[in-house]
Amino acid sequence: MGKTKEMNITCPECGTELAIEGNDIYAVTRNTAPAKPSKTAKERIEALRNNGVDVSCLFAMQGANGGECIAQLTILNNNDPIFRGIAEQGTVPNRRLFRRWVMAQMFHMLSYTDYHSTEPVGVTEMIHRLGYEYQWRMLLGELHAQMKMEGKDPVNFTDRNRWFNAGVVTAMAQDYIAQLKKHVASLPEKKCKGIPYKHVGAENIFVEDLYLKLYYPLEMAMERIKYARNASQLYNAVKKFNDLRTKMKHDTPQSKEWVDAYKGAGAFFTMQNLIRFHDCTVINDEGKCLDKSKSLAFLAVKAATYRNGKGYCLLAMLRKMLEDNGIDIKRKEAEWRKRK
């Protein structure tokens, strides 16, 4: 048998020259000079252009591994089989983007029954059972999400800010201060060296200092909420207000504005998902059955109409959509359980 042919290669990273003979690899020399850095995607595109290649459909983008790569833009016409396939199969599912968990939560609220009854307890009662403090935890999470998407995702930001915004939060803050005053008034009055005081939360406050120490800071924090000009300012203002709050009892009445916004948001995102992913459509005010795109447009118009204190109307619209499309909530929930 003849001698195996030797092949030399150079490592592009460290410059080491490698000799390969059969299955054996030998390091021959090492180049101490740094390897020449590879060109960026833009530079490679420019090099192609200089060599007479049409690069109008090429662009640089970040790859999955964090580096740069060259991508090609392809425009499909309406008769293209790929385009037709997308149109026939519907919207691509994305849990994070389209908030599909909201629909599961709303279905639970619409259908939940107590053990001693066959009738659902109702959405309003289910919301009240979440407790007073839930509204503030939920609000902070919602505003934090809005802060992250403002300027980057205007469509979804608009859909979410429609329900939870500076107006709704200001009303919540006003309601909290009123609830706090009512709570403090019900507390027993104690005395220290003849001076009356009350035990509020974890603090003892003289009655004559209640406004200055308890209510005034909350009122100033509420003003910052009222005049917030963007999502970041609103989130920070609400966080400051929440840090000042004395926690309330579980059964303290929730803010009516928050409850209505919660209903509106839940109904909106549920209907949006039913249209996008479950072949549901809307029957408009004239009794006409709309197609998918027109159903989404009709929903957007109704959401804009009911955004200020009429979220309950959107909840009624959801109930009608379920009935019009023959959606059985219990059956749908059973299907989801089987898929898990």
Protein Blocks (a to p, Z undefined) as FASTA:
>chain_A
ZZddddddddfknopacddehjbccdfbdcfbdcdddddfklmmmmmmmnopafklgccd
ddfkopacddddddddfklmklmmmmmnopaddfklnommlmmmmmmmmmoccfkbcbde
bjklmmmmnojklmmmmmmmmmmmmmmmgojlmmlmmmmmmmmcfklmmmmmmmmmmmmm
mmmmmpccddeehiacddehjaccdfklmmmmmmmmmmmmmmmmmmpcbfklmmmmmmmm
mmmpccddfklccdfklmmmmmmmmmmmmmmmmmmmnopacddfkopacdfklmmmmmmm
mmmmmmnoplmmmmmmmmmmmmmnopafklmmmmmmmmZZ
